[in-house]
Amino acid sequence: MFRRREAVPFTFVAEADRFSSNVTPPRPERPSLSQLVSRTLIGLTIVCGLVGSLLLGLPSLETGQAQGRAQQSQASDAR
């Protein structure tokens, strides 16, 4: 049927995309020494945890053949 026209033109929406402010945003604050130290310690803790879990998990990833050979060699040395 008949479409109702809007009374307000929406040109401000198109202008909002082109709008640029002359106000510069403030610079971000520099982290303090204690914040840098705490971030470094947290990072080192995470890395050490990953390396430690890898080192502790490596023996469980080995196949049983290497353990069987070690037991056989000990048994042959005992004779």
C-alpha positions in Angstrom: 0.0 0.0 0.0 1.2 3.5 0.7 4.6 3.9 2.5 4.8 6.4 5.2 7.7 8.8 4.8 9.9 9.7 7.7 9.7 13.3 8.7 13.4 13.4 9.8 16.1 12.8 7.2 18.8 10.4 8.3 21.7 12.3 6.9 23.3 12.5 10.4 24.0 8.7 10.2 26.0 9.1 7.1 27.8 12.1 8.5 28.7 10.2 11.7 31.0 7.9 9.6 32.9 10.8 8.3 33.2 12.7 11.5 36.7 13.2 12.9 37.4 14.6 16.2 40.1 17.2 16.9 40.5 15.9 20.4 43.4 13.5 20.8 42.8 10.6 23.2 45.0 10.5 26.3 48.1 8.4 26.3 47.8 5.1 28.1 49.4 5.0 31.5 52.8 3.3 31.7 52.8 0.3 34.0 54.6 0.7 37.2 57.7 -1.3 38.3 55.6 -3.5 40.5 53.2 -4.3 37.7 56.1 -5.2 35.3 57.6 -7.4 38.0 54.3 -9.2 38.7 53.6 -9.7 35.0 57.1 -11.1 34.5 56.7 -13.5 37.5 53.3 -14.7 36.2 54.8 -15.4 32.8 57.8 -17.2 34.2 55.5 -19.3 36.4 53.4 -20.4 33.5 56.4 -21.2 31.3 58.1 -23.2 34.2 54.8 -25.1 34.7 54.6 -26.1 31.1 58.3 -27.1 31.0 57.9 -29.1 34.2 54.9 -30.9 33.0 56.6 -31.8 29.8 59.7 -33.1 31.6 57.6 -35.1 34.0 55.3 -36.4 31.3 58.1 -37.6 28.9 58.8 -40.9 30.7 55.1 -41.9 30.4 55.3 -41.2 26.6 58.1 -43.7 26.1 57.2 -47.1 24.7 57.4 -50.3 26.8 60.1 -51.7 24.6 62.9 -49.6 26.1 61.9 -50.7 29.6 61.8 -54.3 28.6 65.3 -54.1 27.2 66.6 -52.5 30.4 65.1 -55.3 32.4 66.5 -58.0 30.1 70.0 -56.5 30.3 69.8 -56.5 34.1 68.7 -60.1 34.2 71.5 -61.2 31.9 74.1 -59.3 34.0 72.9 -61.2 37.1 73.8 -64.6 35.7 
